[in-house]
Amino acid sequence: GEGYIVGYVAAHNGLVISFLISQSRPFFPIREGEVIWQTDIGSRIEASPAISSDGLSIYIGAYDGRMYCLDAHEGDIKWTYSCGSVIKSSAYVDKEDETIWVGCHDKALYCILS
């Protein structure tokens, strides 16, 4: 697809996560240079992804105001959380309790329990 890689990538045990800004908005992981799945969340992404400490979940914020949790192996959307406004900031995952912290354009800092 057309587009360009934007934002920082995240990595965990050989899995590299990135995404394209394009019409179709694909989000994809790469292992050993090969795309292993693609997921279109249906919204623009500019934030960098975050990965859970066990490497099983990927967290990404989007312009639709939702925080997405994707299965790192299959790309399925596990859950979403509505923050109410555009998310451009990258999430931070607290490795001790797996809470997810993310800033939003509504000027709030959200703490999401995974």
ZIHU-V911692 format. One line per field, one symbol per residue. phi: phi as a letter, one per 40 degrees, with the letter a starting at -180 (. if undefined). psi: psi as a letter, one per 20 degrees, with the letter a starting at -180 (. if undefined). A space follows every 50 residues. Layout:
phi = ???
psi = ???
This chain:
phi = .ciacbgccbaafgcbbaabcaccfcbabbbfgbcbabbbcgacbbcccb bcccgcbbbacbccgbcbbbcccbgcccabbccgadbbcccbbcccbgcb bacbccgbbbbbcc
psi = rqaqpqrqrqqolippparqoagilqpqqpplippirqpoijqqpiqqqq pqhijiqpppqrijjqpqpqphhhjqogrqppiirpoiqqqpooigjkqp ppqrijkqppopp.
